[in-house]
């Protein structure tokens, strides 16, 4: 799935080349245009001629037991859950890729129209059931309770989103792209890092926001954590040994940044923030990398990701980890998935994890009921 490429990149020591190819920017600067009818071909507005807008009668709205690979999940309750990812579909016999948005109403998962307005969706976050954002290649979609529409375009692509309210939303991605929404306009935020691929974002308030990512310079790389104090971004932590992929916290003095350790094959990388300092802590064994993290409380935190990697660097078996307030440990129940890339829940006994299965040809959705994980 989406983030395993970092393992390949590090092992090959060709980070700069891989990132340039993955971002596909060809030297372009970031564009944070909020207009859906921008002339950029990547904005995929609903009235484009490329049929990416997924009208309600598209064939991708049939409810069935299989879904495309998924990347992120968020909900407002256990009967209002959104999952996003990417599907392959055909127009006139030609394959295309488009975003896919699934919704869970408490009993069934169904495909929502509108996902194909972007060619790939990576993350989802919302302020309420009628105020939800999905980000990816190349921009931001917004759901107003009735339909999805393009809210902003961005080249480079966006990989994660979080907000403290409906008027304070952040989206981050490649080429140090950090976009902010103030309730009326999306705008790019200068952050002093020109070569960071931001993978995750989280905060406690408009004046305390963190983003994690990978900074690449001349075939060398450092993971970074940057923080925003409400007026400017600065580096809060930097290190060469780990690759950070996700971040979540219970409070301003209790947060986790997760990923993988390039020098270890038996344990994932976990950093902990105590309100003043980020420091390495012991990650779960038998979980090679944690790609997403979410918790119900400081002593009830879930991490999902990869537990086994093939020779080419691809994930061949998903993994789930749990933090009980004192230590991380691997959880059973991930065997049905090839890789897991997103986790969210309502309580410690009701959580959802998404990713892919069957060599990532299909999507995977797991649910935790307080005692075990099972496929949905």
C-alpha positions in Angstrom: 0.0 0.0 0.0 0.8 3.7 0.1 3.7 3.9 2.5 5.7 0.7 2.2 7.8 2.4 -0.5 9.8 4.1 2.2 11.3 0.8 3.2 12.3 0.1 -0.4 13.7 3.6 -0.7 15.9 3.3 2.3 17.3 -0.1 1.5 18.1 1.0 -2.1 19.6 4.3 -0.9 17.9 6.1 -3.7 15.5 8.3 -1.8 15.7 11.4 -3.9 15.1 9.6 -7.1 12.1 7.6 -5.8 10.5 10.7 -4.3 10.9 12.7 -7.4 9.2 9.9 -9.4 6.5 9.4 -6.8 5.6 13.0 -6.5 5.6 13.6 -10.2 6.2 17.3 -9.8 8.9 17.8 -12.5 10.0 20.9 -10.7 6.5 22.4 -10.3 5.8 24.5 -7.2 2.8 23.8 -5.0 -0.5 25.1 -6.1 -3.2 25.5 -3.4 -6.0 26.9 -5.6 -9.4 26.6 -4.0 -11.2 26.8 -7.4 -12.7 23.6 -8.7 -12.6 24.8 -12.3 -8.8 25.5 -12.3 -7.1 24.9 -15.6 -4.7 22.4 -14.0 -5.5 19.0 -15.4 -5.0 17.5 -11.9 -8.0 19.2 -10.3 -10.6 16.8 -11.7 -13.5 19.0 -11.0 -17.0 17.5 -11.2 -17.6 19.1 -14.6 -14.4 17.8 -16.2 -14.8 15.8 -19.4 -12.8 12.9 -18.1 -15.7 11.2 -16.3 -13.9 11.1 -13.0 -16.8 12.6 -11.1 -18.5 9.3 -10.3 -22.2 10.2 -10.7 -24.8 8.4 -8.6 -25.5 5.9 -11.4 -21.8 4.9 -11.9 -21.1 1.2 -11.7 -18.9 1.6 -8.6 -21.9 2.1 -6.4 -23.0 -1.5 -6.2 -22.8 -2.7 -2.6 -20.9 -6.0 -2.3 -18.4 -7.8 -0.2 -15.3 -6.6 -2.0 -13.9 -3.1 -2.0 -10.8 -1.5 -3.6 -7.7 -1.0 -1.5 -8.3 1.5 1.3 -5.9 4.0 2.9 -7.7 5.9 5.7 -10.7 5.9 8.0 -12.6 8.3 10.2 -16.0 8.6 11.6 -18.3 10.7 13.8 -19.9 7.7 15.4 -20.1 3.9 15.0 -22.9 4.4 12.5 -21.2 7.1 10.5 -17.8 6.0 9.3 -15.9 7.0 6.2 -13.1 5.0 4.5 -11.1 6.2 1.5 -8.8 4.6 -1.0 -8.2 4.1 -4.7 -10.0 2.0 -7.4 -9.2 1.0 -11.0 -12.1 1.4 -13.4 -12.5 1.5 -17.2 -13.8 4.0 -19.7 -14.1 2.9 -23.3 -11.9 -0.1 -22.4 -9.1 2.1 -21.0 -8.1 1.7 -17.3 -8.2 4.7 -15.0 -7.6 5.3 -11.3 -9.9 7.2 -9.1 -10.6 7.9 -5.5 -13.2 5.7 -3.7 -15.2 6.7 -0.6 -17.0 4.1 1.4 -19.6 4.9 4.1 -20.7 2.7 7.0 -24.2 3.4 8.4 -24.0 0.9 11.3 -25.0 -2.1 9.3 -23.7 -1.9 5.7 -20.7 -0.4 3.9 -21.7 1.4 0.6 -19.8 3.4 -2.0 -20.5 7.1 -2.1 -20.5 9.0 -5.4 -17.9 11.6 -5.9 -14.6 9.9 -5.0 -13.3 9.9 -8.6 -13.1 13.7 -8.6 -9.5 13.0 -7.4 -7.4 10.2 -8.9 -6.4 8.7 -5.5 -7.5 9.3 -1.9 -5.1 8.8 1.0 -6.8 10.1 4.2 -10.1 11.3 5.6 -11.0 13.6 8.6 -14.1 15.4 9.6 -15.4 18.0 12.0 -19.0 16.6 12.0 -21.2 14.2 9.9 -21.8 17.0 7.5 -18.3 18.5 7.4 -15.8 15.8 6.2 -12.6 16.2 4.2 -10.8 13.6 2.0 -7.3 14.3 0.6 -5.1 12.8 -2.0 -3.9 13.2 -5.6 -4.3 16.1 -6.2 -6.3 18.1 -3.7 -9.1 18.1 -1.2 -12.7 16.9 -1.4 -15.4 18.1 1.0 -18.6 16.4 2.1 -21.4 18.7 3.2 -23.8 16.0 4.3 -25.3 15.4 0.9 -22.5 15.3 -1.7 -18.7 15.5 -2.2 -17.1 18.3 -4.1 -13.6 19.6 -4.8 -12.6 22.1 -2.1 -9.0 22.7 -3.1 -6.4 21.5 -5.6 -2.8 20.8 -4.8 0.2 19.6 -6.7 2.0 17.9 -5.0 -0.3 15.3 -3.6 -1.7 15.3 0.0 -1.3 12.4 2.3 -3.0 13.3 5.6 -5.5 15.6 7.2 -6.5 16.8 10.7 -8.3 19.7 12.2 -9.2 21.2 15.6 -12.5 22.5 14.3 -14.5 23.3 11.1 -12.5 26.5 10.7 -9.0 25.1 11.5 -8.2 22.2 9.2 -4.7 21.0 8.0 -3.7 18.9 5.0 -0.1 17.8 4.5 1.8 15.9 1.8 4.8 15.9 -0.6 7.3 18.7 -1.1 6.7 20.1 2.3 3.1 20.9 1.3 1.0 22.1 4.3 -2.4 23.6 3.5 -4.6 25.3 6.0 -8.4 26.0 5.9 -9.7 28.9 8.0 -13.3 28.3 7.3 -13.4 30.1 4.0 -10.1 29.6 2.2 -7.5 27.0 1.8 -3.9 28.4 1.7 -0.4 27.1 1.7 1.6 27.6 4.9 5.3 28.3 4.7 7.2 25.9 6.9 10.9 26.3 6.0 11.3 22.7 4.7 11.5 22.4 1.0 12.1 18.6 0.7 9.9 16.9 3.3 7.2 14.4 2.4 4.8 14.9 5.3 3.0 11.6 6.1 0.8 12.6 9.1 -0.6 15.5 11.0 -2.3 15.9 14.4 -2.7 18.5 17.1 -4.5 19.6 20.2 -5.5 23.2 19.2 -4.9 25.8 16.5 -1.7 26.8 18.4 -0.2 23.3 18.8 -0.1 21.2 15.6 2.5 18.5 14.7 3.4 17.0 11.3 5.7 14.0 10.7 7.6 13.2 7.5 10.8 12.4 5.7 13.3 15.0 4.5 15.5 14.0 1.7 18.7 15.8 0.6 21.3 14.4 -1.8 20.5 10.7 -1.2 20.5 11.2 2.6 17.3 11.3 4.6 16.1 12.3 8.1 12.7 11.9 9.6 11.4 15.1 11.0 8.6 16.3 13.3 7.6 19.9 12.8 5.3 21.9 15.1 3.1 24.9 14.5 2.5 27.3 17.4 -0.2 29.2 15.7 2.1 31.6 13.9 5.0 29.6 12.4 6.3 26.1 11.9 9.6 24.9 13.4 11.5 21.6 13.7 10.6 19.8 16.9 12.6 16.6 16.3 14.9 15.2 13.6 16.6 11.8 13.3 18.2 9.6 10.7 17.3 6.1 12.1 13.6 6.0 11.7 10.9 6.7 9.1 7.8 8.3 10.6 4.4 7.6 9.0 1.7 8.6 11.5 1.0 10.7 14.6 -1.7 10.8 17.3 -2.0 12.0 20.9 -4.3 11.9 23.9 -3.3 15.3 25.0 -0.7 18.1 24.7 1.6 16.1 26.9 1.0 12.6 25.6 1.5 11.9 21.9 3.0 9.2 19.7 4.8 9.3 16.4 5.1 6.0 14.7 6.8 4.3 11.7 9.7 1.9 11.3 13.3 1.6 12.3 15.7 1.1 9.3 18.2 -0.8 11.5 15.7 -3.2 13.0 13.6 -6.0 11.5 11.9 -7.2 14.6 10.3 -4.0 16.1 8.7 -0.8 14.8 9.7 2.7 15.7 7.7 4.7 18.2 8.5 8.2 19.6 6.7 9.6 22.6 6.0 13.3 23.4 5.7 14.3 27.1 4.8 17.9 26.4 8.3 19.2 26.0 10.5 16.5 24.3 10.1 13.7 21.7 12.0 10.6 22.7 12.3 7.0 21.4 10.4 4.3 23.3 10.2 0.6 22.8 7.8 -0.4 20.1 5.9 -3.6 19.7 7.7 -6.7 18.7 6.8 -8.6 15.6 5.3 -5.4 14.1 7.8 -4.2 11.5 6.2 -0.8 10.9 3.2 1.1 12.2 1.6 3.2 9.5 -1.3 4.7 11.5 -2.1 5.3 15.2 -5.2 6.2 17.1 -6.3 5.9 20.7 -9.3 6.0 23.0 -7.2 7.1 26.0 -3.6 7.3 27.1 -3.7 3.7 28.1 -5.7 2.4 25.1 -3.9 3.1 21.9 -3.9 1.1 18.6 -1.3 1.0 15.9 -1.7 -0.7 12.5 0.7 -1.5 9.8 2.9 -4.3 8.5 4.3 -7.3 10.2 6.1 -9.1 7.3 8.0 -7.8 4.3 9.0 -9.5 1.1 12.5 -9.3 -0.5 11.3 -6.4 -2.7 10.1 -4.4 0.3 6.4 -5.0 -0.1 4.2 -5.8 2.8 3.1 -9.4 2.9 1.3 -9.5 6.2 -0.6 -6.9 8.3 -0.1 -6.3 12.0 -1.9 -4.6 14.8 -0.3 -3.3 18.0 -1.8 -2.0 21.3 -0.4 0.3 24.0 -1.9 -0.3 27.5 -0.3 2.7 29.2 3.0 1.0 29.9 4.1 -1.0 26.9 3.3 -1.9 23.3 2.4 -5.4 22.3 1.2 -7.2 19.1 -2.5 -8.1 18.8 -3.9 -11.1 17.0 -6.5 -10.6 14.3 -4.6 -9.0 11.4 -4.1 -12.2 9.4 -7.0 -11.5 7.1 -5.2 -8.4 5.7 -2.0 -7.9 3.6 -1.4 -4.5 5.0 -3.2 -2.0 7.2 -2.8 1.8 6.7 -5.6 3.4 8.7 -7.2 3.1 12.2 -9.9 5.0 14.0 -12.5 4.2 16.6 -15.2 5.5 18.9 -14.0 3.8 22.1 -11.4 1.3 23.2 -13.9 -1.5 22.5 -15.0 -0.3 19.1 -12.3 0.4 16.5 -12.0 0.1 12.7 -8.8 -0.6 10.7 -8.5 -0.4 6.9 -6.0 -1.4 4.3 -5.8 -4.2 1.7 -5.9 -7.9 1.3 -5.1 -10.6 -1.2 -1.8 -9.0 -2.2 -3.5 -5.6 -2.0 -5.8 -6.4 -4.9 -8.8 -5.7 -2.6 -9.6 -3.6 0.4 -9.6 -4.9 3.9 -11.8 -3.6 6.7 -11.4 -5.0 10.3 -13.4 -4.1 13.4 -12.5 -4.5 17.0 -15.2 -5.3 19.6 -13.2 -5.1 22.8 -12.0 -8.7 22.7 -11.0 -9.5 19.1 -10.6 -8.1 15.6 -12.7 -9.5 12.7 -13.2 -8.8 9.0 -16.2 -6.8 8.0 
